[in-house]
Amino acid sequence: MPESEVTGTVTVNEQPVLEGQITFHPVSGGGKSASGRIEYGNYQLKVPPGEKLVEIYGQREIPGRYSSELVNGQKVLMREEFVPARYNTKSELKATIPAASSTQDFHLKPE
């Protein structure tokens, strides 16, 4: 089955998701999922056409809180998932992907 080029932006509370992941799952349960990175609020990936359940994850650094791990001898800021569960683990977000290339923007609201 041919895949469609899908691009778009992802924001939470009108702020771009700087680093995250977006996944399109077939609503019917059959077929394959498509997943890609969100960088600076933008994503681009190939998705099989049809009705999709969308999961969006976004991580951000927590100012002033450091992980116990060192990377190259340096302290690293801890990260947290800040996209509400209703958009990922408990997602009800849906999108219809056409056969042609499309733009699918997601402007999410905080809890």
Solvent accessible surface area in square Angstrom, and as a share of the most:
residue,aa,sasa,rsa
1,M,181,0.81
2,P,109,0.69
3,E,64,0.29
4,S,3,0.02
5,E,45,0.20
6,V,0,0.00
7,T,47,0.28
8,G,8,0.07
9,T,50,0.29
10,V,0,0.00
11,T,20,0.11
12,V,11,0.06
13,N,92,0.47
14,E,143,0.64
15,Q,118,0.53
16,P,64,0.41
17,V,0,0.00
18,L,105,0.52
19,E,65,0.29
20,G,2,0.02
21,Q,69,0.31
22,I,0,0.00
23,T,17,0.10
24,F,1,0.00
25,H,53,0.24
26,P,22,0.14
27,V,67,0.38
28,S,102,0.66
29,G,65,0.62
30,G,45,0.43
31,G,76,0.73
32,K,123,0.52
33,S,50,0.32
34,A,11,0.08
35,S,59,0.38
36,G,14,0.13
37,R,134,0.49
38,I,0,0.00
39,E,88,0.39
40,Y,166,0.63
41,G,2,0.02
42,N,80,0.41
43,Y,10,0.04
44,Q,125,0.55
45,L,18,0.09
46,K,115,0.49
47,V,0,0.00
48,P,11,0.07
49,P,33,0.21
50,G,30,0.28
51,E,79,0.35
52,K,8,0.03
53,L,51,0.25
54,V,0,0.00
55,E,37,0.17
56,I,0,0.00
57,Y,58,0.22
58,G,0,0.00
59,Q,57,0.25
60,R,119,0.44
61,E,86,0.39
62,I,29,0.15
63,P,116,0.73
64,G,62,0.60
65,R,130,0.47
66,Y,111,0.42
67,S,34,0.22
68,S,118,0.76
69,E,122,0.55
70,L,111,0.55
71,V,79,0.45
72,N,146,0.75
73,G,60,0.57
74,Q,121,0.54
75,K,139,0.59
76,V,50,0.29
77,L,46,0.23
78,M,67,0.30
79,R,101,0.37
80,E,65,0.29
81,E,79,0.35
82,F,44,0.18
83,V,5,0.03
84,P,10,0.06
85,A,39,0.30
86,R,97,0.35
87,Y,23,0.09
88,N,5,0.02
89,T,100,0.58
90,K,149,0.63
91,S,15,0.10
92,E,151,0.68
93,L,38,0.19
94,K,110,0.47
95,A,10,0.07
96,T,87,0.50
97,I,3,0.02
98,P,58,0.36
99,A,89,0.69
100,A,68,0.53
101,S,82,0.53
102,S,25,0.16
103,T,89,0.52
104,Q,33,0.15
105,D,69,0.36
106,F,15,0.06
107,H,118,0.53
108,L,6,0.03
109,K,118,0.50
110,P,58,0.37
111,E,152,0.68
